[in-house]
Amino acid sequence: MKNFFFFSILFSFTFTFGQVTNEGKPKSWKLNLNTAKTEDMPPFNLNQILKEDTEEDGKAKPFRFGYEHQVSLGFENGRWNTLKNGDRVWLMNIKSEGAKTLNFVFDEYYIPEGAKLYFYNNDKTDLLGAYTSTQNRDDLQFGSWLVNGDHIWIEYYEPANAAFSGQLHISKVVHGYRSVNDIPELSKALNDSGACNQDVDCPVGDDFDLIKNEVKKSVGLILVGSTGFCSGTLINNTENDEQQLFLTANHCLGSSVSSWAFRFNWTSPEPSCSSLLRSTDGDFNQTISGANLLASNPKSDFALLEITPEFPNNWDLIWAGWDRSGAVPDFTVGIHHPRGDIMKIARDNDSPSQSSRSFNGFDAMKNWLIENWELGVTEPGSSGSALFDPEGKIIGQLAGGSAACDGTFNNGGFDFYGRFDVSWDAGDTPDTRLKDWLDPNDKGDLVLNQFPPIQVLDNDVALFVENLDQRFCGDEASSIFRILNKGQNSVTSATLTYRLGTGDEQTINWTGDLARGESDVIAAVSIDLSTGTDFEAMLEIDGQDDEFLEDNLVKRSINNFQDRTFDVNSVTFTLLTDDFAEETSWEFLDLDGNLIAQSQGNLIDNRRYVEQFEVEPGKCYQLIIYDDAGDGICCGFGRGFYRLETDDGEVIASGGEFGEIQIEEFRILQSKSEHRDFIVFPNPTSSMLTVLPENQGDFEVNVYDFAGKLLLESRGEEELHLNLEAFPNGMYFVKLRSESTSVTKKIIKK
């Protein structure tokens, strides 16, 4: 929270709203109403489903997250309540044991004006609704978004003066079994994608950051066929009339799009940029249900839909432009929702190539080939997402590929996209090509801009704070502050003010000369975390009124293991396996990724294992527990558990209920005397770095980049000079080792 001069706009929600209208709360939350008996869904073979997913996951089909129960549930399965004024409230309760989420497909949905439909979990921490008559379709189809939990209430309110009685009937209940990764409180696939992904609000370059902030408003996550995820993009037509056209992949089809649900503007307020740190969830959830299929063609793997309910005016959406010329761009960017996760971004700094491959039964599908992403990656669930050129115009949609994460790096694999210029006139009829829908009056435009057009204000700067979303193993954080000029007028001076916790307010004055779209480093600073970990920074243009202040304020909660720091020499890991111990394994590593210990061979069912690990002062560690079946070690198949504790018995972490992976991290204190064994200066540095040991004797110095890659090694006995002139600007780790100590320091190269 702001406690000094900073400008701040705060949105406070008790519940995570996911709806069309954001209209009120269910009547039953205030009234004592008669409830219905629980409709229990039958069990199913989850291990078999997970095995199928392991064999079939890929980008050539939607990313499956749920199991579909075929049901026939209507008003007779719930209970009506009549209020004093004649209004009626109907309640139904559905439970599917162990589900991470539930969602519902209706084969009958038609309700009068004034009626409202809500979905919420048993403890009322997640609410969808109100869905209203705006979702009515002639075919009566409707699909809800996801609700967290395995015990869900459906509530329908109908006013006494309704023009007709509503019609509701559920045909499918979807048990979400991998919508959440390993932390139960995180919802709707948040953090389910690989660690090398970049949240969409991570910097991708001065030449695209401004454009990215626009085109991300066109990107949507699709709940397809009730059990899978794809991605797609709102797309403009030559009439600029906001027709709700949506481009995705043909291979995402396979079921009626009439009950598909769409989610827009799902971004993180604290982005994670190719990091093991988790993205935080946004405050709101813009979802809408129902579409018509206008055109599709497997040859270029495109599908064009029209979303039928009208978008609310306050959703801040844009319709992306396109380029059908087939011209090869200098670089490309993809914005997508991998594995149904929060919005991510990937960038290839090289020109794509026009390629041809066997796909969808065609011997020579013409596509754009991305040989390797330099930033981020795509994954299953990204299918159908747009490929943007440097101007933010769509030139294709994701069809397939081998690109994936390998830890915080991508695996160097390729991706291929159906080409927009091929899809334009791919078939002989309107339902097999794009041009009839995107150029309905045959204007002949080769290139079309987004709608509404990008608004350029006279005075507008944005503040970027780099690196603070990473973890810091100690009481010192290093960061780089950048200014980006988004306005029409040049900016020559600005003032940055920042504060950490209870520390003093710090001010940095910047001068320069930035035209629109240009950026500059304000400062690279080292921040003392001993005063707290809640960080706020504010940027103001000197002598001018910034016309858009929402991107001038940056808030971060810095992670330096402040809640998991211990002064011990060893830790003990206890593991009790469940009935399927062969599915379980573990690793113990330091934060640099060095493996210290791991499980050996297959573990034995229902056996207790105890391991002790020696730990070093000033270092941070990770315990990772894997479960191949994705159901943890408790409590469906036995009562397994894990416990990690210090040598004096203090519990660091414990549990057993998780998905495919559980990660526990902690830090060991380092005494002040050890910090004084080496002096490293200057910091920041532009070229030379001097390492000076307090005590004489052999020592070694290793320099790593932020991802842990070893860049330089050296040894010495006295003063040592390292030339970093060739290193790119940024933050690095310097690890110093001698006979008596091991110290890691962070430095800034500027």
SULRAVEN-V535363 format. One record per pair of residues at least 24 apart in sequence whose C-alpha atoms are under 7 Angstrom apart, sorted by the first residue. I is the first residue (numbers start at 0). J is the second residue. D is the distance in whole Angstrom. If there is no record, write none. Layout:
i=I j=J d=D
i=I j=J d=D
//
This chain:
i=5 j=537 d=6
i=12 j=282 d=7
i=14 j=124 d=6
i=14 j=125 d=6
i=14 j=126 d=6
i=15 j=125 d=6
i=15 j=126 d=6
i=15 j=282 d=7
i=15 j=283 d=6
i=15 j=284 d=7
i=16 j=126 d=6
i=16 j=127 d=6
i=16 j=283 d=6
i=16 j=284 d=6
i=17 j=126 d=7
i=17 j=127 d=5
i=17 j=128 d=6
i=17 j=283 d=7
i=17 j=284 d=4
i=17 j=285 d=6
i=17 j=286 d=6
i=18 j=127 d=6
i=18 j=128 d=5
i=18 j=129 d=6
i=18 j=130 d=6
i=18 j=284 d=7
i=18 j=285 d=6
i=18 j=286 d=5
i=18 j=287 d=7
i=19 j=129 d=7
i=19 j=130 d=6
i=19 j=285 d=7
i=19 j=286 d=6
i=19 j=287 d=6
i=19 j=311 d=7
i=20 j=129 d=6
i=21 j=128 d=7
i=21 j=129 d=6
i=22 j=129 d=6
i=25 j=117 d=7
i=32 j=80 d=7
i=33 j=80 d=7
i=34 j=78 d=6
i=34 j=90 d=6
i=35 j=77 d=5
i=35 j=78 d=5
i=35 j=90 d=6
i=35 j=91 d=6
i=35 j=92 d=6
i=36 j=92 d=7
i=37 j=92 d=5
i=37 j=93 d=6
i=37 j=94 d=7
i=38 j=92 d=6
i=38 j=93 d=5
i=38 j=94 d=6
i=39 j=93 d=6
i=39 j=94 d=5
i=39 j=95 d=6
i=40 j=94 d=6
i=40 j=95 d=5
i=46 j=628 d=6
i=49 j=628 d=6
i=56 j=379 d=7
i=57 j=379 d=5
i=58 j=378 d=7
i=58 j=379 d=5
i=58 j=380 d=7
i=58 j=382 d=6
i=58 j=398 d=7
i=58 j=399 d=5
i=58 j=400 d=7
i=59 j=250 d=6
i=59 j=398 d=6
i=59 j=399 d=5
i=60 j=250 d=6
i=60 j=251 d=6
i=61 j=227 d=5
i=61 j=228 d=5
i=61 j=229 d=6
i=61 j=251 d=6
i=61 j=379 d=7
i=61 j=380 d=6
i=62 j=227 d=5
i=62 j=228 d=5
i=62 j=229 d=7
i=62 j=338 d=6
i=62 j=379 d=5
i=62 j=380 d=5
i=63 j=226 d=6
i=63 j=227 d=4
i=63 j=228 d=7
i=64 j=175 d=6
i=64 j=176 d=6
i=64 j=177 d=5
i=64 j=178 d=6
i=64 j=226 d=6
i=64 j=227 d=6
i=65 j=173 d=6
i=65 j=174 d=5
i=65 j=175 d=4
i=65 j=176 d=5
i=65 j=226 d=5
i=66 j=173 d=5
i=66 j=174 d=5
i=66 j=175 d=6
i=66 j=226 d=6
i=67 j=171 d=6
i=67 j=172 d=6
i=67 j=173 d=5
i=67 j=174 d=6
i=67 j=226 d=7
i=68 j=171 d=6
i=68 j=172 d=5
i=68 j=173 d=6
i=69 j=170 d=6
i=69 j=171 d=5
i=69 j=172 d=7
i=70 j=169 d=7
i=70 j=170 d=5
i=70 j=171 d=5
i=70 j=172 d=7
i=71 j=169 d=6
i=71 j=170 d=5
i=72 j=168 d=6
i=72 j=169 d=5
i=72 j=170 d=7
i=73 j=167 d=6
i=73 j=168 d=5
i=73 j=169 d=6
i=85 j=159 d=5
i=86 j=157 d=6
i=86 j=158 d=4
i=86 j=159 d=4
i=87 j=156 d=6
i=87 j=157 d=5
i=87 j=158 d=6
i=87 j=159 d=7
i=88 j=154 d=7
i=88 j=155 d=6
i=88 j=156 d=5
i=88 j=157 d=6
i=89 j=154 d=6
i=89 j=155 d=5
i=89 j=156 d=7
i=90 j=152 d=7
i=90 j=153 d=6
i=90 j=154 d=5
i=90 j=155 d=7
i=91 j=152 d=6
i=91 j=153 d=5
i=91 j=154 d=7
i=92 j=151 d=6
i=92 j=152 d=5
i=92 j=153 d=6
i=93 j=150 d=6
i=93 j=151 d=5
i=93 j=152 d=6
i=94 j=149 d=5
i=94 j=150 d=4
i=94 j=151 d=6
i=95 j=149 d=5
i=95 j=150 d=7
i=95 j=174 d=7
i=96 j=149 d=6
i=97 j=149 d=6
i=98 j=148 d=6
i=98 j=149 d=5
i=98 j=174 d=5
i=98 j=175 d=5
i=98 j=176 d=6
i=99 j=147 d=6
i=99 j=148 d=5
i=99 j=149 d=6
i=99 j=175 d=5
i=99 j=176 d=6
i=99 j=177 d=7
i=99 j=178 d=6
i=99 j=179 d=6
i=100 j=145 d=6
i=100 j=146 d=5
i=100 j=147 d=4
i=100 j=148 d=5
i=100 j=149 d=6
i=100 j=174 d=6
i=100 j=175 d=5
i=100 j=178 d=7
i=101 j=145 d=6
i=101 j=146 d=5
i=101 j=147 d=7
i=101 j=148 d=7
i=101 j=149 d=6
i=101 j=172 d=7
i=101 j=173 d=5
i=101 j=174 d=5
i=101 j=175 d=6
i=102 j=143 d=6
i=102 j=144 d=6
i=102 j=145 d=5
i=102 j=146 d=6
i=102 j=172 d=6
i=102 j=173 d=5
i=103 j=142 d=6
i=103 j=143 d=5
i=103 j=169 d=7
i=103 j=171 d=6
i=103 j=172 d=5
i=103 j=173 d=6
i=104 j=141 d=6
i=104 j=142 d=4
i=104 j=143 d=6
i=104 j=169 d=6
i=104 j=170 d=6
i=104 j=171 d=5
i=104 j=172 d=7
i=104 j=225 d=7
i=104 j=258 d=7
i=105 j=140 d=6
i=105 j=141 d=5
i=105 j=142 d=6
i=105 j=168 d=6
i=105 j=169 d=4
i=105 j=170 d=5
i=106 j=139 d=6
i=106 j=140 d=5
i=106 j=141 d=7
i=106 j=168 d=6
i=106 j=169 d=6
i=106 j=170 d=6
i=107 j=139 d=5
i=107 j=140 d=6
i=107 j=166 d=6
i=107 j=167 d=5
i=107 j=168 d=5
i=108 j=135 d=7
i=108 j=139 d=5
i=108 j=140 d=6
i=108 j=141 d=6
i=108 j=166 d=6
i=108 j=167 d=5
i=108 j=168 d=7
i=109 j=135 d=5
i=109 j=139 d=6
i=109 j=165 d=6
i=109 j=166 d=5
i=109 j=167 d=7
i=110 j=135 d=7
i=110 j=165 d=4
i=110 j=166 d=6
i=111 j=161 d=6
i=111 j=162 d=6
i=111 j=163 d=6
i=111 j=165 d=6
i=112 j=161 d=7
i=113 j=157 d=7
i=113 j=158 d=7
i=113 j=161 d=7
i=114 j=156 d=5
i=114 j=157 d=5
i=114 j=158 d=6
i=115 j=155 d=6
i=115 j=156 d=5
i=115 j=157 d=7
i=116 j=154 d=6
i=116 j=155 d=5
i=116 j=156 d=6
i=117 j=153 d=6
i=117 j=154 d=5
i=117 j=155 d=6
i=118 j=151 d=7
i=118 j=152 d=6
i=118 j=153 d=5
i=118 j=154 d=6
i=119 j=146 d=7
i=119 j=151 d=6
i=119 j=152 d=5
i=119 j=153 d=7
i=120 j=146 d=7
i=120 j=147 d=7
i=120 j=148 d=6
i=120 j=150 d=6
i=120 j=151 d=4
i=120 j=152 d=6
i=121 j=150 d=6
i=121 j=151 d=6
i=121 j=152 d=7
i=133 j=308 d=6
i=134 j=288 d=7
i=134 j=308 d=6
i=140 j=257 d=6
i=140 j=258 d=5
i=141 j=257 d=7
i=141 j=258 d=4
i=141 j=288 d=6
i=141 j=289 d=6
i=142 j=258 d=4
i=142 j=259 d=6
i=142 j=260 d=6
i=142 j=288 d=6
i=143 j=260 d=7
i=143 j=288 d=7
i=144 j=260 d=6
i=144 j=286 d=7
i=145 j=187 d=7
i=147 j=186 d=6
i=173 j=225 d=7
i=173 j=226 d=7
i=180 j=658 d=6
i=180 j=659 d=7
i=181 j=657 d=5
i=181 j=658 d=5
i=181 j=659 d=7
i=181 j=660 d=6
i=181 j=661 d=6
i=182 j=657 d=7
i=188 j=339 d=5
i=188 j=340 d=5
i=189 j=340 d=5
i=189 j=341 d=6
i=190 j=277 d=6
i=190 j=278 d=6
i=190 j=340 d=6
i=191 j=338 d=6
i=191 j=340 d=6
i=192 j=337 d=6
i=192 j=338 d=6
i=192 j=340 d=6
i=193 j=404 d=6
i=194 j=273 d=6
i=194 j=274 d=5
i=194 j=275 d=5
i=194 j=404 d=7
i=194 j=406 d=6
i=194 j=407 d=5
i=195 j=273 d=4
i=195 j=274 d=6
i=195 j=375 d=6
i=195 j=376 d=7
i=195 j=404 d=5
i=195 j=406 d=6
i=195 j=407 d=4
i=195 j=408 d=5
i=195 j=409 d=6
i=196 j=272 d=7
i=196 j=273 d=5
i=196 j=343 d=6
i=196 j=375 d=5
i=196 j=376 d=6
i=197 j=271 d=6
i=197 j=272 d=4
i=197 j=273 d=5
i=197 j=343 d=5
i=197 j=344 d=6
i=197 j=345 d=7
i=197 j=375 d=5
i=198 j=270 d=5
i=198 j=271 d=6
i=198 j=272 d=6
i=198 j=342 d=6
i=198 j=343 d=4
i=198 j=344 d=6
i=199 j=342 d=6
i=199 j=343 d=4
i=199 j=344 d=5
i=200 j=270 d=6
i=201 j=270 d=6
i=201 j=272 d=6
i=205 j=516 d=7
i=205 j=517 d=6
i=205 j=518 d=7
i=207 j=389 d=7
i=209 j=485 d=7
i=209 j=516 d=7
i=210 j=391 d=6
i=214 j=317 d=7
i=214 j=319 d=6
i=214 j=391 d=7
i=215 j=334 d=7
i=216 j=264 d=6
i=216 j=315 d=7
i=216 j=316 d=5
i=216 j=317 d=6
i=217 j=316 d=6
i=217 j=317 d=5
i=217 j=318 d=6
i=217 j=319 d=6
i=218 j=263 d=6
i=218 j=335 d=7
i=219 j=261 d=6
i=219 j=262 d=5
i=219 j=263 d=5
i=220 j=261 d=6
i=220 j=262 d=5
i=220 j=263 d=7
i=220 j=336 d=6
i=220 j=339 d=7
i=221 j=259 d=7
i=221 j=260 d=6
i=221 j=261 d=5
i=221 j=262 d=7
i=222 j=259 d=6
i=222 j=260 d=5
i=222 j=261 d=6
i=223 j=259 d=5
i=224 j=254 d=5
i=224 j=259 d=6
i=228 j=338 d=7
i=228 j=339 d=6
i=228 j=380 d=5
i=229 j=380 d=5
i=229 j=381 d=6
i=229 j=382 d=5
i=229 j=383 d=6
i=230 j=335 d=6
i=230 j=336 d=6
i=230 j=380 d=6
i=230 j=381 d=5
i=230 j=382 d=6
i=230 j=383 d=5
i=230 j=384 d=5
i=231 j=383 d=5
i=231 j=384 d=4
i=231 j=385 d=6
i=232 j=384 d=7
i=232 j=385 d=6
i=233 j=318 d=5
i=233 j=319 d=6
i=234 j=318 d=5
i=234 j=319 d=5
i=234 j=320 d=6
i=235 j=318 d=5
i=235 j=319 d=6
i=235 j=320 d=6
i=235 j=437 d=7
i=235 j=449 d=6
i=235 j=450 d=6
i=236 j=437 d=4
i=236 j=438 d=6
i=237 j=437 d=6
i=237 j=438 d=5
i=237 j=447 d=7
i=239 j=450 d=6
i=243 j=305 d=5
i=243 j=306 d=5
i=244 j=303 d=7
i=244 j=304 d=6
i=244 j=305 d=5
i=244 j=306 d=7
i=245 j=303 d=6
i=245 j=304 d=5
i=245 j=305 d=6
i=246 j=302 d=6
i=246 j=303 d=5
i=246 j=304 d=6
i=247 j=301 d=6
i=247 j=302 d=5
i=247 j=303 d=6
i=247 j=383 d=4
i=247 j=384 d=6
i=247 j=396 d=6
i=248 j=300 d=5
i=248 j=301 d=4
i=248 j=302 d=5
i=248 j=382 d=6
i=248 j=383 d=4
i=248 j=396 d=6
i=248 j=397 d=7
i=248 j=398 d=7
i=249 j=295 d=6
i=249 j=296 d=6
i=249 j=297 d=6
i=249 j=300 d=5
i=249 j=301 d=5
i=249 j=302 d=5
i=250 j=300 d=6
i=256 j=289 d=7
i=256 j=290 d=6
i=256 j=291 d=6
i=256 j=292 d=7
i=257 j=289 d=5
i=257 j=290 d=5
i=257 j=291 d=6
i=258 j=288 d=6
i=258 j=289 d=5
i=259 j=288 d=6
i=259 j=289 d=5
i=259 j=290 d=7
i=260 j=286 d=7
i=260 j=287 d=6
i=260 j=288 d=4
i=260 j=289 d=6
i=261 j=286 d=5
i=261 j=287 d=5
i=261 j=288 d=6
i=262 j=286 d=4
i=262 j=287 d=7
i=265 j=341 d=6
i=265 j=342 d=6
i=266 j=341 d=6
i=266 j=342 d=5
i=267 j=341 d=7
i=269 j=555 d=7
i=270 j=468 d=7
i=271 j=468 d=6
i=273 j=375 d=7
i=273 j=407 d=5
i=274 j=407 d=6
i=274 j=469 d=7
i=275 j=407 d=7
i=276 j=469 d=7
i=293 j=430 d=6
i=294 j=429 d=7
i=294 j=430 d=4
i=294 j=431 d=5
i=294 j=432 d=6
i=294 j=433 d=7
i=295 j=430 d=6
i=295 j=431 d=5
i=295 j=432 d=7
i=296 j=431 d=5
i=296 j=432 d=7
i=297 j=359 d=6
i=298 j=359 d=7
i=298 j=361 d=6
i=298 j=364 d=6
i=299 j=364 d=6
i=299 j=365 d=7
i=299 j=417 d=5
i=299 j=418 d=6
i=299 j=421 d=7
i=299 j=422 d=6
i=300 j=398 d=6
i=300 j=417 d=6
i=301 j=417 d=7
i=301 j=422 d=7
i=317 j=449 d=7
i=317 j=450 d=6
i=317 j=451 d=6
i=318 j=449 d=5
i=318 j=450 d=5
i=319 j=392 d=6
i=319 j=449 d=4
i=319 j=450 d=7
i=320 j=392 d=5
i=320 j=393 d=6
i=320 j=447 d=5
i=320 j=448 d=4
i=320 j=449 d=4
i=321 j=392 d=4
i=321 j=393 d=4
i=321 j=394 d=6
i=321 j=446 d=6
i=321 j=447 d=5
i=321 j=448 d=7
i=322 j=392 d=6
i=322 j=393 d=6
i=322 j=394 d=6
i=322 j=445 d=6
i=322 j=446 d=4
i=322 j=447 d=7
i=323 j=394 d=7
i=323 j=419 d=6
i=323 j=420 d=4
i=323 j=445 d=5
i=323 j=446 d=6
i=324 j=420 d=6
i=324 j=445 d=6
i=325 j=420 d=5
i=327 j=351 d=7
i=328 j=388 d=6
i=328 j=389 d=7
i=330 j=388 d=6
i=330 j=389 d=6
i=331 j=386 d=7
i=331 j=387 d=6
i=331 j=388 d=5
i=331 j=389 d=6
i=332 j=386 d=6
i=332 j=387 d=5
i=332 j=388 d=7
i=333 j=384 d=7
i=333 j=385 d=6
i=333 j=386 d=5
i=333 j=387 d=6
i=334 j=384 d=6
i=334 j=385 d=7
i=335 j=381 d=5
i=335 j=384 d=5
i=336 j=380 d=6
i=336 j=381 d=5
i=337 j=377 d=6
i=337 j=378 d=5
i=337 j=379 d=6
i=337 j=380 d=5
i=337 j=381 d=5
i=338 j=378 d=7
i=338 j=379 d=6
i=338 j=380 d=4
i=338 j=381 d=7
i=339 j=380 d=6
i=344 j=375 d=6
i=345 j=372 d=7
i=345 j=374 d=5
i=345 j=375 d=4
i=345 j=376 d=5
i=346 j=372 d=6
i=346 j=373 d=6
i=346 j=374 d=5
i=346 j=375 d=7
i=347 j=371 d=7
i=347 j=372 d=5
i=347 j=373 d=5
i=347 j=374 d=7
i=348 j=373 d=6
i=365 j=417 d=7
i=365 j=418 d=7
i=366 j=415 d=6
i=366 j=416 d=5
i=366 j=417 d=5
i=366 j=418 d=5
i=367 j=415 d=5
i=367 j=416 d=5
i=367 j=417 d=7
i=367 j=418 d=6
i=368 j=414 d=6
i=368 j=415 d=5
i=368 j=416 d=7
i=369 j=413 d=6
i=369 j=414 d=5
i=369 j=415 d=6
i=370 j=412 d=7
i=370 j=413 d=4
i=370 j=414 d=7
i=371 j=411 d=5
i=371 j=412 d=6
i=371 j=413 d=5
i=375 j=409 d=7
i=376 j=402 d=6
i=376 j=403 d=6
i=376 j=404 d=7
i=376 j=409 d=6
i=377 j=402 d=6
i=377 j=403 d=6
i=378 j=402 d=7
i=378 j=403 d=6
i=394 j=418 d=6
i=394 j=419 d=5
i=395 j=419 d=5
i=455 j=486 d=6
i=455 j=487 d=6
i=456 j=486 d=5
i=456 j=487 d=6
i=456 j=546 d=7
i=457 j=486 d=5
i=457 j=487 d=5
i=457 j=488 d=5
i=458 j=486 d=5
i=458 j=487 d=6
i=458 j=488 d=6
i=458 j=544 d=7
i=458 j=545 d=5
i=458 j=546 d=6
i=459 j=484 d=6
i=459 j=485 d=5
i=459 j=486 d=4
i=459 j=545 d=5
i=459 j=546 d=6
i=459 j=547 d=6
i=460 j=484 d=5
i=460 j=485 d=5
i=460 j=486 d=7
i=460 j=551 d=7
i=461 j=550 d=5
i=461 j=551 d=5
i=462 j=538 d=6
i=462 j=550 d=6
i=462 j=551 d=5
i=462 j=552 d=7
i=467 j=557 d=6
i=468 j=557 d=7
i=470 j=558 d=5
i=470 j=559 d=6
i=471 j=558 d=6
i=471 j=559 d=5
i=472 j=559 d=6
i=472 j=618 d=7
i=472 j=619 d=6
i=472 j=666 d=7
i=473 j=559 d=6
i=473 j=617 d=7
i=474 j=527 d=6
i=474 j=528 d=5
i=474 j=529 d=6
i=474 j=559 d=7
i=475 j=525 d=7
i=475 j=526 d=6
i=475 j=527 d=5
i=475 j=528 d=5
i=476 j=525 d=6
i=476 j=526 d=5
i=476 j=527 d=7
i=476 j=528 d=7
i=477 j=524 d=6
i=477 j=525 d=4
i=477 j=526 d=6
i=477 j=745 d=7
i=478 j=523 d=6
i=478 j=524 d=6
i=478 j=525 d=7
i=479 j=522 d=6
i=479 j=523 d=4
i=479 j=524 d=6
i=480 j=520 d=6
i=480 j=521 d=5
i=480 j=522 d=5
i=480 j=523 d=6
i=481 j=518 d=7
i=481 j=519 d=6
i=481 j=520 d=4
i=481 j=521 d=5
i=482 j=518 d=5
i=482 j=519 d=6
i=482 j=520 d=6
i=482 j=521 d=7
i=483 j=516 d=7
i=483 j=517 d=6
i=483 j=518 d=4
i=483 j=519 d=7
i=484 j=513 d=6
i=484 j=514 d=7
i=484 j=515 d=5
i=484 j=516 d=5
i=484 j=517 d=6
i=484 j=518 d=6
i=485 j=515 d=5
i=485 j=516 d=6
i=486 j=515 d=6
i=487 j=515 d=6
i=488 j=514 d=7
i=488 j=515 d=7
i=489 j=513 d=5
i=489 j=514 d=5
i=489 j=515 d=7
i=490 j=514 d=7
i=492 j=540 d=6
i=492 j=541 d=6
i=493 j=538 d=7
i=493 j=539 d=6
i=493 j=540 d=4
i=493 j=541 d=5
i=494 j=538 d=6
i=494 j=539 d=5
i=494 j=540 d=6
i=494 j=541 d=7
i=495 j=537 d=6
i=495 j=538 d=5
i=495 j=539 d=7
i=496 j=536 d=6
i=496 j=537 d=5
i=496 j=538 d=7
i=497 j=535 d=6
i=497 j=536 d=4
i=497 j=537 d=6
i=498 j=534 d=6
i=498 j=535 d=6
i=498 j=536 d=7
i=499 j=530 d=7
i=499 j=531 d=6
i=499 j=532 d=6
i=499 j=533 d=6
i=499 j=534 d=5
i=499 j=535 d=7
i=500 j=530 d=6
i=500 j=531 d=4
i=500 j=532 d=6
i=500 j=533 d=5
i=500 j=534 d=6
i=501 j=530 d=6
i=501 j=531 d=6
i=502 j=530 d=5
i=523 j=683 d=7
i=523 j=747 d=7
i=532 j=556 d=6
i=532 j=557 d=5
i=533 j=557 d=6
i=560 j=665 d=6
i=560 j=666 d=6
i=563 j=651 d=7
i=563 j=665 d=5
i=563 j=666 d=6
i=564 j=665 d=6
i=564 j=666 d=5
i=564 j=667 d=6
i=564 j=668 d=6
i=565 j=666 d=6
i=565 j=667 d=5
i=565 j=668 d=6
i=566 j=667 d=6
i=566 j=668 d=5
i=567 j=645 d=7
i=567 j=646 d=7
i=567 j=667 d=7
i=568 j=613 d=6
i=568 j=614 d=5
i=568 j=615 d=7
i=569 j=611 d=7
i=569 j=612 d=5
i=569 j=613 d=4
i=569 j=614 d=5
i=569 j=645 d=6
i=569 j=646 d=6
i=570 j=611 d=6
i=570 j=612 d=5
i=570 j=613 d=7
i=570 j=643 d=7
i=570 j=644 d=6
i=570 j=645 d=4
i=570 j=646 d=5
i=571 j=610 d=6
i=571 j=611 d=4
i=571 j=612 d=6
i=571 j=643 d=6
i=571 j=644 d=5
i=571 j=645 d=6
i=571 j=646 d=7
i=572 j=609 d=6
i=572 j=610 d=5
i=572 j=611 d=6
i=572 j=642 d=6
i=572 j=643 d=5
i=572 j=644 d=7
i=573 j=608 d=6
i=573 j=609 d=5
i=573 j=610 d=7
i=573 j=641 d=6
i=573 j=642 d=5
i=573 j=643 d=6
i=574 j=607 d=6
i=574 j=608 d=5
i=574 j=609 d=6
i=574 j=640 d=6
i=574 j=641 d=4
i=574 j=642 d=7
i=575 j=605 d=6
i=575 j=606 d=6
i=575 j=607 d=4
i=575 j=608 d=6
i=575 j=639 d=5
i=575 j=640 d=5
i=575 j=641 d=6
i=576 j=604 d=6
i=576 j=605 d=5
i=576 j=606 d=6
i=576 j=607 d=7
i=576 j=632 d=6
i=576 j=639 d=5
i=576 j=640 d=7
i=577 j=604 d=6
i=577 j=605 d=5
i=577 j=632 d=5
i=577 j=633 d=7
i=577 j=636 d=6
i=577 j=637 d=5
i=577 j=638 d=6
i=577 j=639 d=5
i=578 j=604 d=5
i=578 j=605 d=6
i=578 j=636 d=6
i=578 j=637 d=5
i=579 j=604 d=6
i=580 j=604 d=5
i=582 j=626 d=5
i=582 j=627 d=5
i=582 j=628 d=6
i=583 j=625 d=6
i=583 j=626 d=5
i=583 j=627 d=7
i=584 j=624 d=6
i=584 j=625 d=5
i=584 j=626 d=7
i=585 j=623 d=6
i=585 j=624 d=4
i=585 j=625 d=6
i=586 j=622 d=6
i=586 j=623 d=5
i=586 j=624 d=7
i=587 j=621 d=6
i=587 j=622 d=5
i=587 j=623 d=6
i=588 j=620 d=6
i=588 j=621 d=5
i=588 j=622 d=7
i=589 j=619 d=6
i=589 j=620 d=4
i=589 j=621 d=6
i=590 j=619 d=5
i=590 j=620 d=5
i=590 j=621 d=6
i=591 j=707 d=6
i=615 j=667 d=7
i=616 j=667 d=5
i=616 j=668 d=5
i=616 j=669 d=5
i=617 j=667 d=5
i=617 j=668 d=5
i=617 j=669 d=4
i=618 j=666 d=6
i=618 j=667 d=6
i=619 j=665 d=6
i=619 j=666 d=4
i=619 j=667 d=6
i=620 j=664 d=6
i=620 j=665 d=6
i=620 j=666 d=6
i=621 j=662 d=7
i=621 j=663 d=6
i=621 j=664 d=4
i=621 j=665 d=7
i=622 j=662 d=6
i=622 j=663 d=5
i=622 j=664 d=6
i=623 j=660 d=7
i=623 j=661 d=6
i=623 j=662 d=5
i=623 j=663 d=6
i=624 j=660 d=6
i=624 j=661 d=5
i=624 j=662 d=7
i=625 j=659 d=6
i=625 j=660 d=5
i=625 j=661 d=7
i=626 j=659 d=5
i=626 j=660 d=6
i=627 j=659 d=6
i=628 j=659 d=7
i=629 j=658 d=4
i=629 j=659 d=4
i=630 j=657 d=6
i=630 j=658 d=5
i=630 j=659 d=6
i=631 j=655 d=6
i=631 j=656 d=5
i=631 j=657 d=5
i=631 j=658 d=5
i=631 j=659 d=6
i=632 j=656 d=6
i=673 j=740 d=7
i=674 j=742 d=7
i=682 j=746 d=6
i=682 j=747 d=6
i=683 j=746 d=6
i=683 j=747 d=5
i=683 j=748 d=6
i=683 j=749 d=7
i=684 j=747 d=6
i=684 j=748 d=5
i=684 j=749 d=6
i=685 j=724 d=7
i=685 j=748 d=6
i=685 j=749 d=5
i=686 j=722 d=6
i=686 j=723 d=5
i=686 j=724 d=4
i=687 j=720 d=7
i=687 j=721 d=6
i=687 j=722 d=5
i=687 j=723 d=6
i=687 j=724 d=7
i=688 j=720 d=6
i=688 j=721 d=5
i=688 j=722 d=6
i=689 j=719 d=6
i=689 j=720 d=5
i=689 j=721 d=6
i=690 j=718 d=6
i=690 j=719 d=5
i=690 j=720 d=6
i=691 j=717 d=7
i=691 j=718 d=5
i=691 j=719 d=7
i=692 j=717 d=6
i=692 j=718 d=7
i=697 j=737 d=6
i=698 j=736 d=6
i=698 j=737 d=4
i=699 j=735 d=6
i=699 j=736 d=5
i=699 j=737 d=7
i=700 j=733 d=7
i=700 j=734 d=6
i=700 j=735 d=5
i=700 j=736 d=7
i=701 j=733 d=6
i=701 j=734 d=5
i=701 j=735 d=7
i=702 j=731 d=7
i=702 j=732 d=6
i=702 j=733 d=5
i=702 j=734 d=6
i=703 j=731 d=6
i=703 j=732 d=5
i=703 j=733 d=6
i=704 j=731 d=5
i=704 j=732 d=6
i=705 j=730 d=6
i=705 j=731 d=6
i=705 j=732 d=7
//
